[in-house]
Amino acid sequence: MVDVMGMGHGGTEPRINHLAVAIFVLVTINRTVIVPREKTRGKAKNLKLDAELRKTGRPLTLPIDTECTFHPVGKPCDYFTRKVGIYMWRKIPLDRSGWKNVDQFEKTSLVVHLKAKFDLAQVEKDIHASKIKGGIQQVIQKRFNDRKHLKLNF
């Protein structure tokens, strides 16, 4: 055969003993390599939210975009959506066909849990309270659909 790629890749090398390669691979796989693991789960655990709560000593205010979407914005929004996702993954059954079919008790327990971390009473005092509540419900519904999709593909 002609050596097309150079460096002996054209079939000019002698055949490799596949048994020796398999034994080398098995020995290499069984070796324990101690490498410090990177801490990548802090964001999913929402550790920064807990730090903020300890620092302020009270629930976080949730800034809302009242110009267009009436959704929460900024870092508190990230904390909010993560907290919703964590709670849903652990406490709310994801076998329902949609957020509308989740029991009211479970929805209420989610809101009570969120009120411990976020100042949702400020939403009720706002002029656009109904629109803001609708925006927050949209965020929760989207998170439910995301969690449900993850569970189905998990």
N, C-alpha and C positions, 0 to 999 in steps of 0.2 A: 504494500500500500504506500501511497504517497503521503509524506508528512505535510499536511495542508496548513496546520496552525502553528507549526514550529514547536519547540520545546517538547517534542516527542508525543504530540497528541494525535498523530495520524495513524496510529495502529502499529508503530514500529517497535513498541516496547513489548517485553515478554508478558505473558499472562500473569495476572495478580492472583495470588493464592487467597481466595475468598474466605476460607476458613480462618486464616490468620487475621484477616481484616475484621471478621465477626468477633473473634476472641478479643482483639484489641479494643473494639468498640464496647463490648460488654465490660471489660475491666475498667475502661475509662468512665463508663456510666456509673458503675458501682462505687467509684471513688467519691468520698465526701469532700466537697470544697466548701470551706467556711468563708462566706462573703457577707459582710454586714448588709442587711436588708434596708432598702430605702423606705422611708415612711411616706406612703402614698395615700393612706386612707383618712388623713386628717380632714380633708374637705368633705368626705362622705359622712364623717361622724359629726360634723358641724361643731368642731371644737372652738372655732372663733366666736360663734354665737354664745357659747357658755362663758367664754372669757369676757365678752361684752356685757353679759348679764351680771357677772361678778363685779365688773368694774363700775357699772352704773347702779346696780342694786335694785333696779326696777325693770319692768318689761320695755322692750325696744319700741320706739315709734316707727311706724311703717309709712315711709313717704309714698304718696300716690300721685300718679300723673293725671291731674284733673283737666288737662288741656285736650287730650285726645282719647286715650285708651282706658283710663280709670283703673289701671293695673298698678301694683306696687313696683317701685323702681329702686335701683341702687343696690348697695351691699345688703341692706336689710331684706330686700326682695330675694336675693340669693339665699340668705339664711332661712327665709320664710319657705321658699319652695323646697329646700333641702329638708327642713323640719317636717313639712307636709309629706314628702316622699318617704322619709324614714318611718313616720307614724303609720302611713298607709301600708308599707311593706310589712310591718310588724303586727298591726292591729285590725286592719280592715280586710275582709275577704275579697279577693280580687276575682272571684268566679262570677260576679255579677256582670250583666251585659253592658252596663254603663253606670255613671255616677248617680243618675236619677233612680236606679234600682237598688242603691245601697240603703239600708235601714236608717231611719231618722235618728235612732239612738246612736248609731255609729258616727253619723255626721255631727251630731251634737257633742259627742265625746271628743271628736277631732277639734271642734271649735273651742271647747273648754281647755284642751291641752294647748292649743295655740294662744289662748288668752293668757296663759301663765308665762309665755315667752314674749308675746307681742302685745302692744297696747291697741287692741281692737276697739276699745271704747271711743277713741278719737274718731273712728270712722262714723259712728252713730251720731256724733255731734256735727259732722260736716254738712254743708248745704246740699252736696251731691251724694248723700248717704246711699240712696238706692242704687245709683250707678256704680259707686265704689264697691258696694257689696256684690253687685253683679260681676265686676272686674275680678274681685277676689275669688268668687265662685268659678269663674272661667279658669283662673290659675289652678285652683284645686281640681277641677274637672280634667284639665290637661295633664296634671301630675298623676291623676288616677289612671288615665289612659296610658301614660308612659309606663307606670308601674305594672299595669295589666299586660302590656305588650312585652315587657321584660320577663314577667313570670311565664308567659306562654312560650317564650323562646329560651328560657333558662334551662 
